[in-house]
């Protein structure tokens, strides 16, 4: 089997490549990545010398580069995306280019080259937000209601993927996953930012009142879900993938991480101004993938956080330089929001 993985130098993509080569050592993987700020080949140092792994630097919005990389490929697993909501609020343009145009370019090439499976990695954020109080969860039949430029661009990509299935017969599948966390996640994201702040002796920033709820999925569990969809999933189907056992607010999550570090809550929490359009609650109903394919999360949130904290503590070489740029970005964002509030 020859698989093209787009965005394989990113967080989830690199975890998937390592996972897949461990589980399927005879398969060949081509990692096609532009190496933007979120792409890091150090994520793949464990497999860099494998004869079954190949890296190709390229842009998914470039038809010539895409077609060359896709020649002779059996499957495409499409991770490549701009994915940070705060960055989409700062400048949506790159999200339109990468997430919509890039997906279209890949789909067109896959159709023309006769790819046997095109699997698209998407997000539960395309469904919008849920009321803070309640038991409702997103499922495969939930109407789309994106609320940020990021989620709007991913929603458009989802529609293009299914359109290529219904209109042209391209064999596709989609997984809409909840918030991933784990090793090799960029320190701009919520959980690694909290962990790296604490390692550096800094407080944890909490947006607004901290009552926002997310569905947290350990990245290895996500990789197993993708594997099952690729090997046993039904063509043309969408599968929601989540890790939630119960609602956990951002504030509760921060306190769980502080407990792992042995820190007192009141001394290490810093409430900061909220971001625009901040969705209150996400929750994913993953009964379909459980009932049809037998998938369920293997790691509880507590277990996943323990493993994640340990990884960042043991791998400061990987995140320290990136962390400096991340905090500069957040400083610019904070100053811009304060200016907007003042002007309004």
C-alpha positions as CSV (number, residue, x, y, z in Angstrom):
1,X,0.0,0.0,0.0
2,X,1.3,3.5,-1.0
3,X,-0.2,6.3,1.0
4,X,0.1,10.1,0.5
5,X,-0.3,12.0,3.8
6,X,-0.8,15.7,3.4
7,X,0.4,17.8,6.4
8,X,2.4,14.9,7.8
9,X,4.9,17.2,9.5
10,X,2.1,18.7,11.7
11,X,0.8,17.5,15.0
12,X,-1.8,14.9,14.1
13,X,-0.3,14.0,10.7
14,X,3.1,13.1,12.2
15,X,1.5,11.1,15.0
16,X,-0.5,9.2,12.3
17,X,2.6,8.5,10.2
18,X,4.5,7.1,13.2
19,X,1.5,5.1,14.2
20,X,0.8,3.7,10.7
21,X,4.4,2.7,10.0
22,X,4.5,0.9,13.4
23,X,1.3,-1.0,12.7
24,X,1.8,-1.5,8.9
25,X,5.6,-1.7,8.4
26,X,5.4,-2.9,4.8
27,X,3.4,0.1,3.6
28,X,5.0,3.1,2.0
29,X,4.2,6.7,3.2
30,X,4.8,9.9,1.3
31,X,4.7,12.9,3.6
32,X,3.6,16.0,1.5
33,X,4.0,19.2,3.6
34,X,4.7,22.8,3.0
35,X,6.5,23.2,6.3
36,X,4.7,26.3,7.5
37,X,5.1,27.4,11.1
38,X,3.1,24.4,12.3
39,X,5.1,21.8,10.3
40,X,8.2,20.4,11.9
41,X,10.3,17.5,10.5
42,X,11.7,16.9,14.0
43,X,8.3,15.3,14.7
44,X,9.3,12.4,12.5
45,X,12.9,11.9,13.5
46,X,12.0,8.3,14.6
47,X,11.1,7.3,11.0
48,X,13.2,9.7,9.0
49,X,15.6,6.9,7.9
50,X,13.0,4.3,7.2
51,X,13.0,3.1,3.5
52,X,9.2,3.1,3.8
53,X,9.0,6.9,4.6
54,X,9.6,9.7,2.1
55,X,9.2,13.5,2.6
56,X,8.2,15.8,-0.3
57,X,8.1,19.5,0.4
58,X,5.1,21.0,-1.5
59,X,2.0,23.1,-1.4
60,X,-1.4,21.5,-1.7
61,X,-2.7,24.6,-3.5
62,X,-0.2,23.9,-6.4
63,X,-1.7,21.5,-8.9
64,X,1.6,20.5,-10.5
65,X,3.3,19.7,-7.1
66,X,0.2,17.8,-5.9
67,X,-0.1,15.7,-9.1
68,X,3.6,14.8,-9.0
69,X,3.4,13.7,-5.4
70,X,0.2,11.7,-5.9
71,X,1.3,9.6,-8.9
72,X,1.0,5.9,-8.2
73,X,-0.6,6.5,-4.8
74,X,-3.3,4.1,-3.5
75,X,-4.7,6.3,-0.7
76,X,-4.7,9.9,0.3
77,X,-5.0,10.9,3.9
78,X,-5.6,14.6,4.1
79,X,-4.5,16.4,7.3
80,X,-3.0,19.6,5.8
81,X,-4.9,22.6,7.1
82,X,-4.6,25.9,8.9
83,X,-6.2,25.0,12.2
84,X,-5.8,27.8,14.8
85,X,-9.0,29.8,15.5
86,X,-7.1,32.8,16.9
87,X,-5.0,33.0,13.7
88,X,-8.1,32.7,11.5
89,X,-9.6,35.8,13.4
90,X,-6.4,37.7,12.7
91,X,-6.3,36.9,8.9
92,X,-8.7,34.5,7.3
93,X,-7.1,34.6,3.9
94,X,-4.6,31.7,4.3
95,X,-7.5,29.6,5.7
96,X,-9.5,30.0,2.5
97,X,-6.4,29.2,0.4
98,X,-5.2,26.2,2.2
99,X,-8.4,24.6,3.6
100,X,-10.7,25.2,0.7
101,X,-8.6,25.7,-2.4
102,X,-6.0,23.1,-1.3
103,X,-8.6,20.5,-0.6
104,X,-10.2,21.1,-4.1
105,X,-6.8,20.7,-5.8
106,X,-6.2,17.4,-4.0
107,X,-9.6,16.1,-4.8
108,X,-9.2,17.0,-8.5
109,X,-5.9,15.2,-8.7
110,X,-7.2,12.2,-6.8
111,X,-10.1,11.9,-9.2
112,X,-7.9,12.2,-12.3
113,X,-5.3,9.7,-11.0
114,X,-7.8,7.1,-9.9
115,X,-6.9,7.2,-6.2
116,X,-8.7,4.3,-4.4
117,X,-9.5,6.2,-1.2
118,X,-9.4,9.9,-0.2
119,X,-9.8,10.3,3.5
120,X,-10.4,13.8,4.8
121,X,-9.6,14.9,8.4
122,X,-12.1,17.5,9.6
123,X,-13.3,19.0,12.9
124,X,-16.4,19.0,15.1
125,X,-16.2,22.9,14.9
126,X,-18.0,22.8,11.6
127,X,-21.2,22.1,13.6
128,X,-21.0,25.3,15.5
129,X,-21.6,25.4,19.3
130,X,-23.9,23.8,21.8
131,X,-25.6,25.3,24.9
132,X,-23.5,25.3,28.0
133,X,-26.2,23.6,29.9
134,X,-27.6,20.4,28.3
135,X,-26.9,16.9,27.1
136,X,-26.9,17.6,23.3
137,X,-24.0,16.3,21.3
138,X,-22.9,16.7,17.7
139,X,-23.4,13.7,15.4
140,X,-23.1,12.9,11.7
141,X,-26.6,14.4,11.0
142,X,-26.0,17.7,12.8
143,X,-26.5,20.7,10.5
144,X,-23.4,22.7,9.8
145,X,-23.2,26.1,11.5
146,X,-19.5,27.2,11.6
147,X,-18.8,30.3,13.7
148,X,-15.2,31.2,12.9
149,X,-13.2,31.6,9.6
150,X,-11.4,28.4,10.5
151,X,-14.5,26.3,11.0
152,X,-16.1,27.9,7.9
153,X,-13.2,26.9,5.8
154,X,-13.2,23.4,7.1
155,X,-17.0,23.2,6.5
156,X,-16.5,24.2,2.9
157,X,-13.8,21.6,2.5
158,X,-16.1,18.9,3.9
159,X,-18.8,19.8,1.4
160,X,-16.3,19.6,-1.5
161,X,-15.1,16.2,-0.4
162,X,-18.7,14.8,-0.4
163,X,-19.5,16.6,-3.6
164,X,-16.7,14.8,-5.4
165,X,-18.2,11.5,-4.1
166,X,-21.7,12.2,-5.1
167,X,-20.9,14.0,-8.4
168,X,-17.9,12.1,-9.7
169,X,-17.8,8.9,-7.7
170,X,-14.5,9.6,-5.9
171,X,-14.2,7.1,-3.0
172,X,-14.1,9.3,0.0
173,X,-14.5,9.1,3.8
174,X,-14.5,11.9,6.4
175,X,-13.8,11.9,10.1
176,X,-15.0,14.9,12.1
177,X,-12.9,14.8,15.3
178,X,-13.0,16.7,18.5
179,X,-10.0,18.7,20.1
180,X,-6.9,16.6,19.9
181,X,-4.0,16.8,22.3
182,X,-0.8,14.8,22.9
183,X,2.9,14.8,22.0
184,X,4.3,17.1,19.3
185,X,1.3,19.6,19.5
186,X,2.3,23.2,18.7
187,X,2.6,25.3,21.9
188,X,0.1,27.8,20.6
189,X,-2.7,25.3,21.4
190,X,-4.5,25.4,24.7
191,X,-3.1,22.3,26.5
192,X,0.5,22.5,25.4
193,X,0.5,26.2,26.1
194,X,-0.7,25.6,29.7
195,X,1.9,22.8,30.1
196,X,4.9,24.8,28.7
197,X,3.9,27.9,30.7
198,X,4.0,25.9,33.9
199,X,7.4,24.3,33.0
200,X,8.7,27.9,32.5
201,X,7.2,29.1,35.8
202,X,4.5,31.2,34.1
203,X,0.7,31.4,34.8
204,X,-2.0,29.7,32.8
205,X,-4.1,32.1,30.7
206,X,-7.8,31.4,30.8
207,X,-10.2,33.1,28.4
208,X,-13.3,34.8,29.8
209,X,-14.9,32.9,32.7
210,X,-13.2,29.6,31.9
211,X,-16.5,27.8,31.6
212,X,-16.0,26.8,27.9
213,X,-16.3,23.0,27.3
214,X,-14.4,21.0,24.8
215,X,-14.4,17.3,23.9
216,X,-10.7,16.2,24.4
217,X,-9.3,13.3,22.3
218,X,-5.9,11.9,22.8
219,X,-4.1,11.9,19.5
220,X,-3.3,8.1,19.5
221,X,-7.0,7.3,19.9
222,X,-7.7,9.5,16.9
223,X,-5.0,7.7,14.9
224,X,-6.7,4.3,15.7
225,X,-10.0,5.8,14.6
226,X,-8.6,6.8,11.2
227,X,-7.0,3.4,10.8
228,X,-10.4,1.7,11.3
229,X,-12.2,4.0,8.9
230,X,-9.5,3.4,6.2
231,X,-9.6,-0.3,6.6
232,X,-13.2,-1.0,7.5
233,X,-15.2,2.2,6.9
234,X,-17.9,2.6,4.3
235,X,-17.2,4.7,1.2
236,X,-19.1,8.0,1.2
237,X,-19.6,8.0,5.0
238,X,-18.8,10.5,7.7
239,X,-17.7,9.4,11.2
240,X,-17.6,11.6,14.3
241,X,-14.7,10.9,16.6
242,X,-14.6,12.2,20.2
243,X,-13.0,11.3,23.5
244,X,-15.4,12.8,26.1
245,X,-16.5,10.9,29.1
246,X,-18.1,13.9,30.8
247,X,-18.1,17.7,30.3
248,X,-14.9,19.3,31.5
249,X,-14.6,23.1,31.4
250,X,-11.4,24.8,30.4
251,X,-11.0,25.9,34.0
252,X,-11.4,22.4,35.3
253,X,-8.9,21.2,32.7
254,X,-6.4,23.8,33.9
255,X,-6.8,22.6,37.4
256,X,-6.2,19.0,36.4
257,X,-2.9,20.0,34.8
258,X,-2.0,22.1,37.9
259,X,-2.6,19.0,40.0
260,X,-0.2,17.0,37.9
261,X,2.4,19.7,38.5
262,X,1.6,19.9,42.2
263,X,0.8,23.6,41.9
264,X,-1.8,25.6,43.9
265,X,-4.7,26.8,41.7
266,X,-5.1,30.4,42.9
267,X,-1.4,31.2,42.3
268,X,-1.1,29.9,38.7
269,X,-4.4,31.0,37.0
270,X,-4.7,34.2,35.0
271,X,-8.0,35.2,33.5
272,X,-7.6,37.2,30.2
273,X,-10.1,39.0,27.9
274,X,-12.3,36.6,25.9
275,X,-11.8,36.1,22.1
276,X,-14.6,37.1,19.6
277,X,-17.1,34.4,18.8
278,X,-15.8,31.9,21.4
279,X,-18.0,28.8,21.2
280,X,-19.3,27.7,24.5
281,X,-19.5,24.0,24.3
282,X,-18.5,21.1,22.0
283,X,-19.5,17.5,22.6
284,X,-19.3,14.6,20.1
285,X,-21.6,11.6,19.8
286,X,-19.3,8.8,18.6
287,X,-21.8,6.0,18.7
288,X,-21.7,5.4,14.9
289,X,-18.0,4.6,14.7
290,X,-18.3,2.6,17.9
291,X,-21.3,0.5,16.7
292,X,-20.2,0.1,13.1
293,X,-16.4,-0.3,13.5
294,X,-15.9,-1.1,17.2
295,X,-13.8,2.0,18.0
296,X,-13.7,3.6,21.4
297,X,-11.1,5.8,23.2
298,X,-8.4,3.8,25.1
299,X,-7.2,6.7,27.2
300,X,-9.1,8.6,29.8
301,X,-8.5,12.4,30.0
302,X,-6.5,11.9,33.1
303,X,-4.3,9.3,31.5
304,X,-3.8,11.3,28.4
305,X,-2.9,14.4,30.3
306,X,-0.3,12.5,32.4
307,X,1.3,11.2,29.2
308,X,1.3,14.6,27.6
309,X,2.7,16.5,30.5
310,X,5.5,13.9,30.8
311,X,6.3,14.3,27.1
312,X,6.7,18.1,27.2
313,X,8.8,17.8,30.4
314,X,11.1,15.4,28.7
315,X,11.3,17.2,25.3
316,X,12.0,20.8,26.0
317,X,14.4,20.8,23.0
318,X,11.4,20.4,20.7
319,X,9.2,23.3,21.9
320,X,11.4,26.0,23.6
321,X,12.3,28.0,20.4
322,X,8.7,27.7,19.0
323,X,7.3,28.8,22.4
324,X,9.1,32.2,22.1
325,X,7.4,32.9,18.7
326,X,4.0,31.7,20.1
327,X,4.1,34.1,23.0
328,X,5.0,37.0,20.6
329,X,1.9,36.1,18.5
330,X,-0.4,36.1,21.6
331,X,1.1,39.4,22.7
332,X,0.3,41.0,19.4
333,X,-3.2,39.5,19.5
334,X,-3.8,40.8,23.0
335,X,-2.7,44.3,22.1
336,X,-4.9,44.4,19.0
337,X,-8.0,43.3,20.9
338,X,-7.3,45.9,23.6
339,X,-7.0,48.5,20.9
340,X,-10.3,47.4,19.2
341,X,-12.1,47.6,22.5
342,X,-10.8,51.1,23.2
343,X,-11.7,52.3,19.7
344,X,-15.2,50.9,20.0
